[in-house]
Amino acid sequence: MWPTESALIWGELSQAIISNNWGKAREAKNTVEESQRILLRERESKGETWVPKHFIVTHSKEDGWNCSPIQKWVSDAPIATL
């Protein structure tokens, strides 16, 4: 598992929610968000643009959001918004 996998990054939060430990969930969420802010600041200071490694995300007025895998062994997954 890569260190950037969602299951790894959000695992502590997920476990806290399952355990109904809302204080721990809040703390885990804040930790993830702050880590993401730090990474964003580092990229911005270097003039880097983040590009997804595994998916291509597109948006159009006609079709809405679409998420297509770069590797074809992963099936397409539409993005649903409410």
N, C-alpha and C positions, 0 to 999 in steps of 0.2 A: 504494500500500500504506500502510495506517495504521501509525503508530508502535507500536500495540498488537498488531499481527499476530503470531501465534505464530511464523511463519516468520522474522520479523525479530528478535524477542526471543530465540529459541532458535537462530538461524542459526549463530552462532559455535560454540556447543556442538555442534550437529549436524556442522559441518565438522570439528571436532576429533575427534569420534568416528569419522567416516568415514576420517580420516587416521591413526587409531590414536594420536593425540597425547593421551594420558590426562591429562597435567599441564595442558595447555591446556583440555581438557574440564572438568576439576575447577575451574579458575580461572573459566571462562565460566559454569559452573553457579552458583558462589558469587556472581558478579557479578549474575546475574539474581535470585537469591534475596535478596540484600541490597537490591537496587533495590525488590523487592516488599515487603520489610519496611519500607523507608522510606515507600513509598506508603501502606501500611497505617497506620503511625504518624501520617502526615499526615491521613488520613481520620478516624482515631479522635480526633485532637486537635480536628478541626472538627465532630465529631459526625455525620459522613457515613456512610451505609451504601452499600456497593458493590452495584450492580445491573448484571447483564450487559446489554450493548447489543444483542446479536444473537440470544440464545437464552433460553429459559425452561427452567430446570432444576427438575424435581420429583422427589419420592421418595415411594413408598408401600410398605407391607409386601407388598401383593399384587403390584404391578408392578415393584418395585425402582426404579432410577433411570431417568429419561427426560429427554431433551434435545430440545426442540422449537424450531425457528427462529421468530423474530418475523416475519421477512420470508418469505413463502410461496415465494419462488423458490429457497430452500434446502431440500433434502429433510430429513426427520426422520432423526436419527442416534441410535440407542440407545446408552446407556453400558454397556459391559460391564466387570464387575469379576470378579476371580479370588478 
